[in-house]
Amino acid sequence: MTETTSAEHFDVLIVGGGISGVGGAYHLTKNRPGTSLVVLENQESFGGTWLTHTYPGVRSDSDLYTFGYEFKPWTGPPIATAQEILTYMGEVIEENDLAQHIRYSHEVKKAEWSGEDGRWTLTADKTDTGEEVTFTCNFLYMCQGYYNHKEPYTPEWPGMDRFEGQIVHPQLWPDDLDYKGKKVVCIGSGATAATIIPAMAPDVEHITMVQRSPTYFVCGRNADELADQLRELEVDETWIHEIIRRKRLKDQDTVTQMARDHPDMVKEELFKGLREILGEDFDLSPHFTPKYRPWRQRLAFVPDGDLFHAVKDGKASAVTGEIETFTETGLRMEDGEEVEADIILTATGFNMNVLGDIEFDIDGAPLDWPNRVGFHGTMFSDIPNLAWVFGYFRASWTLRADMIAKLVCRLLDHMDEKGAEVVTPKLRSEDEGMERLPWVDPEDFNPGYISRAMHILPKQGDRDPWRHTQDYWNERKVFPVFDLDDGLVYE
């Protein structure tokens, strides 16, 4: 039987101590000194993904000049290891005295809104003691990310029970997995596969990337020449961070537009990077020639081309096609090809969730997320005093996390000015009958994890303020200035 303590109250309660939650706590303490806040994190420490993912080589697939916070310069290589990111986040916590606000090993189970009281009540389990604890807050700030850390996505293939080796999902990596000298198959060709294959290649007998369809890869040096040059000139790191950040964002925007307007040109440029490593005579089809246009799914960056050096060295290879069945000794593809394995890694992605799969009630009624419409992709129709950090797919997640943190501060300031205690997005009279669109436009971005989860996600509208554009270059101008009285009702 669990013990229950009396509720603690805070002005703002943040769920999640990863990159978004730590950033949110920073912005609140800097922009709204005196605001009482608590961060509830279910793990034993901060870091989110960078703490829970422990597979070989785990690293960012976004550059840290843009994935890092806008307020703290990044001084390491653009693509960083999980440990480097955790060290960076730890410095943010220490330098800004944020540890006092964070409660670890707190798993939130339920969130209930009371219109009568004008506050949220959250119930959490302390996973280290089994104690049940209760918190109340005026504003609920959801920073827990968008995928299930405990249950990754693994398709059910025929014959999985016949395989005599080990089947491992990278998200649940066992500490004692011995892969030295083994034949390894990695199912999948996304960022995880692009990370894990070159990390394991030196130690395995051979590692085979088995993919249903190819992915676009970007090869480049894990360095920034301009940043290095500015450091030689002894330019302040704060300036360097901002200059490189702006340059990289501009370059990313240019590539995204080029991918839309001139996809064949972008494709050839990407292939050029592969051929520089593999040689001009290497046949890029079928294993490295996707059928979709560049950027319709996220590009996987390969720092220093390490994945393709493993292919060139003969330690890694690719097999493309559908899996017919697992066998005792590996996989059999639909074309009859046999792929031998001692270990099979299912780098097949993750399961999305909405707001941490926490049970939500509004005045005693269960919350039906798919029927809600997003307000600028961060608040939701008829849900009071709540914001959710949903970052970018193509650009770095943290760009939007920083942007939403500033919005939350601006919104709380606006509520103070109006003497309001409750703010709720409400569809306006001109929005009656507005078309409800998918949370993410499948014609623009359609990876499997989004497609599988579309039915559980909220909707967006066909007009502002109800659109969720995923367009950093537009939102960076709109978020600081959009009208906080348009589509929001205050009480």
Residue pairs with C-beta under 8 A, 6 or more apart in sequence:
2 125
2 130
2 131
2 132
3 130
3 131
3 132
4 131
4 132
4 133
4 134
5 131
5 132
5 133
5 134
6 134
7 121
7 134
7 135
7 136
8 38
8 133
8 134
8 135
8 136
9 36
9 119
9 135
9 136
9 137
10 36
10 37
10 38
10 135
10 136
10 137
10 138
11 35
11 36
11 37
11 137
11 138
11 139
11 412
12 28
12 35
12 36
12 37
12 137
12 138
12 139
12 140
12 141
12 408
12 412
13 37
13 38
13 40
13 120
13 122
13 135
13 137
13 139
13 140
13 141
14 21
14 24
14 25
14 37
14 38
14 39
14 40
14 141
14 143
15 21
15 39
15 40
15 108
15 122
15 140
15 141
15 142
15 143
15 144
15 355
15 356
15 358
16 39
16 40
16 41
16 48
16 142
16 143
16 144
16 145
16 356
17 39
17 40
17 41
17 43
17 45
17 46
17 47
17 48
17 102
17 104
18 41
18 46
18 47
18 48
18 49
18 50
18 51
18 143
18 144
18 145
19 48
19 49
19 50
19 67
19 85
19 89
19 397
19 398
19 401
20 48
20 143
20 144
20 145
20 389
20 391
20 397
20 398
20 401
20 404
21 39
21 41
21 46
21 48
21 143
21 144
22 39
22 46
22 89
22 92
22 93
22 98
23 69
23 92
23 143
23 398
23 401
23 402
23 405
24 39
24 141
24 143
24 389
24 401
24 404
24 405
24 408
25 37
25 39
25 98
25 101
25 102
26 69
26 71
26 92
26 96
26 98
26 405
27 402
27 405
27 406
27 408
27 409
28 35
28 37
28 405
28 408
28 409
29 35
29 37
29 96
29 97
29 98
29 101
30 71
30 96
31 406
31 409
32 409
32 412
32 413
35 412
37 101
38 101
38 102
38 103
38 135
38 137
39 98
39 101
39 102
39 103
39 143
40 103
40 106
40 108
40 122
40 124
40 135
41 102
41 103
41 104
41 105
41 106
42 105
42 106
42 107
42 108
42 127
43 51
43 52
43 104
43 105
44 104
44 105
44 128
45 51
45 104
46 86
46 89
46 90
46 93
46 102
46 104
47 82
47 85
47 86
47 89
48 145
49 145
49 149
50 58
50 82
50 85
50 86
50 89
51 82
51 86
52 149
52 171
53 82
53 170
53 171
53 173
54 82
54 173
54 175
55 170
55 171
55 173
55 192
55 195
55 196
55 199
56 173
56 196
56 199
56 200
57 81
57 195
57 196
57 198
57 199
57 200
58 81
58 82
58 195
59 79
59 80
59 81
59 82
59 195
59 303
60 67
60 79
60 80
60 85
61 79
61 191
61 194
61 195
61 298
61 300
61 301
62 301
62 395
62 396
62 397
63 78
63 79
63 224
63 248
63 301
63 396
64 74
64 76
64 77
64 78
64 79
64 80
64 84
64 85
64 88
65 74
65 78
65 224
65 227
65 241
65 244
65 245
65 248
66 245
66 248
66 249
66 252
66 395
66 396
66 398
66 399
67 396
67 397
67 398
68 74
68 88
68 241
68 398
69 92
69 398
69 402
70 245
70 399
70 402
71 402
72 88
72 91
72 92
72 95
72 241
73 237
73 238
73 240
73 241
74 80
74 88
74 241
75 237
76 84
76 88
77 84
77 222
77 223
77 303
78 222
78 223
78 224
78 303
79 222
79 301
79 303
80 88
92 98
93 99
93 102
105 126
105 127
105 128
105 129
106 124
106 125
106 126
106 127
106 133
107 124
107 125
107 127
108 122
108 123
108 124
108 356
108 358
109 123
109 124
109 125
109 358
109 359
110 122
110 123
110 358
110 359
110 360
110 361
111 120
111 121
111 122
111 123
111 140
111 358
111 359
111 360
111 361
112 120
112 121
112 122
112 360
112 361
112 364
113 119
113 120
113 360
113 361
113 362
113 363
113 383
113 384
113 385
114 120
114 121
114 363
115 362
115 363
115 384
115 422
116 363
118 138
118 384
118 385
118 421
118 422
118 491
119 136
119 137
119 138
119 385
120 136
120 137
120 138
120 139
120 140
120 385
120 386
121 134
121 135
121 136
122 134
122 135
122 136
122 137
122 140
123 132
123 133
123 134
124 132
124 133
124 134
124 135
125 131
125 132
125 133
126 132
126 133
138 385
138 421
139 385
139 386
139 387
139 408
139 412
140 385
140 386
140 387
141 386
141 387
141 389
141 408
142 355
142 356
142 386
142 387
142 388
142 389
143 389
143 401
144 355
144 356
145 356
146 352
146 353
146 354
146 390
147 350
147 351
147 352
147 353
147 449
148 350
148 351
148 352
148 353
148 357
149 171
151 351
152 169
152 170
152 171
152 172
152 346
152 348
152 349
152 350
152 351
153 348
153 349
153 350
153 351
153 448
153 449
153 452
154 169
154 346
154 348
155 346
155 348
157 323
157 325
157 326
158 324
158 325
158 326
159 325
159 326
159 327
160 167
160 326
162 325
162 326
162 327
162 328
163 326
163 327
163 328
163 329
163 330
163 341
163 344
164 328
164 329
165 329
165 330
165 341
165 342
165 343
165 344
166 177
166 342
166 343
166 344
167 343
167 344
167 346
168 174
168 177
168 343
168 344
168 345
168 346
169 345
169 346
169 347
169 348
170 192
170 196
170 345
170 346
170 347
171 350
177 343
179 200
179 203
179 204
179 342
179 343
180 203
180 204
181 203
181 204
181 205
182 204
182 205
182 342
182 343
183 204
183 205
183 206
183 207
183 208
183 330
183 340
183 341
183 342
183 343
184 200
184 204
184 206
184 207
184 208
184 341
184 342
184 343
184 344
184 345
185 207
185 208
185 210
185 330
185 331
185 339
185 341
185 343
185 344
185 345
186 193
186 196
186 197
186 207
186 208
186 209
186 210
186 345
186 347
187 210
187 211
187 323
187 344
187 345
187 346
187 347
187 348
188 209
188 210
188 211
188 345
188 346
188 347
188 348
188 349
189 209
189 211
189 213
189 214
189 215
189 300
189 318
190 215
190 298
190 300
190 347
190 349
190 447
191 298
191 300
191 301
192 347
193 209
193 211
193 347
194 215
194 217
194 300
194 301
194 302
194 307
196 345
196 347
197 207
197 209
197 307
197 310
197 316
198 302
198 306
198 307
198 309
198 310
198 316
200 207
201 207
201 310
201 313
201 315
201 316
202 315
204 315
206 314
206 315
206 316
206 317
207 310
207 315
207 316
208 316
208 317
208 318
208 319
208 339
208 341
209 316
209 317
209 318
209 319
210 318
210 319
210 320
210 323
210 331
210 333
210 339
211 287
211 318
211 319
211 320
212 320
212 321
212 322
212 323
213 290
213 291
213 320
214 286
214 287
214 288
214 289
214 290
214 291
214 320
215 290
215 297
215 300
216 267
216 270
216 290
216 294
216 295
216 297
216 299
216 300
217 270
217 273
217 274
217 288
217 299
217 300
217 301
217 302
217 307
217 308
218 270
218 273
218 299
218 300
218 301
218 302
219 273
219 274
219 276
219 277
219 302
219 304
219 305
219 308
220 273
220 301
220 302
220 303
220 304
220 305
221 303
221 304
222 303
222 304
224 244
226 243
226 244
226 247
227 240
227 244
230 239
230 240
230 243
230 244
231 237
231 240
249 395
249 399
249 472
249 473
252 394
252 395
253 472
253 473
255 266
255 295
256 295
256 394
258 265
258 266
259 266
259 293
259 294
259 295
260 293
260 295
263 293
263 294
266 294
266 295
267 293
267 294
270 294
270 299
271 284
271 288
271 289
273 305
274 282
274 284
274 288
274 305
274 308
275 282
275 284
276 305
277 305
277 308
277 309
277 312
278 284
278 308
278 311
278 312
279 312
286 320
287 318
287 319
287 320
288 318
295 394
296 444
296 445
296 446
297 445
297 446
297 447
298 393
298 394
298 447
302 308
307 316
310 316
311 317
311 318
319 333
319 337
319 339
321 333
321 334
321 335
321 337
322 333
322 334
323 331
323 332
323 333
323 334
324 332
324 333
324 334
325 331
325 332
326 332
326 344
327 338
329 338
329 340
329 341
330 338
330 339
330 340
330 341
330 344
331 338
331 339
331 341
331 344
332 338
332 339
333 339
349 447
349 448
349 449
350 449
351 449
351 452
351 453
352 449
352 450
352 452
352 453
352 456
352 457
353 453
353 456
354 369
354 456
354 457
354 458
355 369
355 388
359 366
360 366
360 367
360 369
361 367
362 382
362 383
362 384
367 383
369 380
369 456
369 457
369 458
370 455
370 456
370 457
370 458
370 459
371 458
371 459
372 380
372 381
372 382
372 383
372 458
372 459
373 380
373 381
373 425
373 427
373 434
373 436
373 458
373 459
373 460
373 461
373 466
374 380
374 381
374 439
374 458
374 459
374 460
374 461
374 466
374 468
375 381
375 425
375 465
375 466
375 487
375 488
376 407
376 464
376 465
376 467
376 468
376 475
376 478
376 479
376 482
377 390
377 460
377 467
377 468
377 469
377 470
378 387
378 388
378 389
378 390
378 404
378 407
379 386
379 387
379 388
379 425
379 488
380 386
380 388
380 425
380 458
381 425
381 426
381 427
381 466
382 424
382 425
382 426
383 424
383 425
384 422
384 423
384 424
385 422
385 423
385 424
387 404
387 407
387 408
387 411
389 400
389 401
389 404
389 405
390 400
390 468
391 397
391 398
391 399
391 400
391 401
392 399
392 400
392 470
392 472
393 440
393 445
393 447
393 470
394 445
394 470
395 472
399 472
399 476
400 472
400 475
403 475
403 476
403 479
404 479
406 479
406 480
407 479
410 480
410 484
411 423
411 484
414 484
415 421
415 423
415 490
418 490
420 490
420 491
421 491
422 490
422 491
423 488
423 489
423 490
423 491
424 488
424 489
424 491
425 465
425 487
425 488
425 489
426 487
426 488
426 489
427 434
427 466
427 487
428 486
428 487
431 461
431 463
431 466
434 461
434 462
434 463
434 466
435 461
435 462
436 459
436 460
436 461
437 459
437 460
437 461
437 462
438 454
438 457
438 459
438 460
439 454
439 457
439 458
439 459
439 460
439 468
440 450
440 454
440 457
440 468
440 470
441 470
442 450
442 451
442 454
444 470
445 470
460 466
460 467
460 468
461 467
464 482
465 482
465 486
465 487
466 487
469 475
